[in-house]
Amino acid sequence: MEYAVKIDKQGRLIIPSEIRKKLNLTGEKKATLKVKGNKIIIEFNDPSLEKRVENWYKKMLTSSVKAFTSKEEYLDAKWMSDESVRRKLGII
């Protein structure tokens, strides 16, 4: 979809309410602007994702992981599907 928006003298523009609702943009949000040629790309930061990654990182620092030392250990290991791992990490 395309929306025509007006940019004021201070460089501000209003994001149409339909887009704000779709992206759940309420209150103040942080965003990153990228310039590619004559285009401006706005990416809204997801603080909950940053928090989940931070929590995951802390868990990884405190976990004790050891490499398989024999073929038997490898065969006896409990494996999870990619989907299960993503669910546990909270990224799907």
WOMO-V722275 format. One record per backbone hydrogen bond with DSSP energy under -1.0 kcal/mol. NH is the residue of the N-H (numbers start at 1). CO is the residue of the C=O. Records with the same first field share a line. If there is no record, write none. Layout:
NH: CO ; CO
This chain:
8: 12
11: 8
20: 16
21: 17
22: 18
23: 19
24: 21
25: 20
26: 24
32: 43
34: 41
36: 39
39: 36
41: 34
43: 32
45: 30
50: 46
51: 47
52: 48
53: 49
54: 50
55: 51
56: 52
57: 53
58: 54
59: 55
60: 56
61: 57
62: 58
74: 70
75: 71
76: 72
85: 81
86: 82
87: 83
88: 84
89: 85
91: 86
